[in-house]
């Protein structure tokens, strides 16, 4: 089984990606290769941040690697929080604080269309490949559900009545933005890896 390094220290993301790729690839996180550093996300786009992280690992650890960056883009907020989703309420904000800020910003707004977008950067044998996944949906008025992480309790994907936080992991992992991007990565690796 091919081993891949996923440039993340986020246990929720690692668990999600392992569940999606479990049949095909062994996925190691940053801690598994001895990297406990938070790689700075200094880019202004999801693509740039994913690329910064994957290149950092390749340069420091000489191993093929993939990294992702995900953003929640809310139409009524001109695409915010977007690339700043993880630190929307401040540099060391918790998931709770970020959701609180989003709900405050959305008060009194009827148009609640939003999307989650994930970009994956794979650096393999010196070449970079980008994969994107997105899911459209809306922001609801209050949290629902206890699963997932981040903005999952306030995001309902189009065609569904439950938030990501109300869905079981298998359901979320079959339709999510990250699942779509990781599936494209997996398809690429199966044909080129």
Secondary structure, DSSP 8 states (H G I E B T S, - for coil): -EEEEE----HHHHHHHHHHHTTTEEEE-TGGGT---------SSHHHHHHHHHHHHHHHH-S-EEEEEEEEEEGGGTTEEETTGGGTT-TT--HHHHHHHHHHHTTT----EEEEEEEEEEEETTEEEEEEEEEEEEE-SS---SSS-TTGGGEEETT-SSBTTTS-HHHHHHHSHHHHHHHHHHHHHHHH-
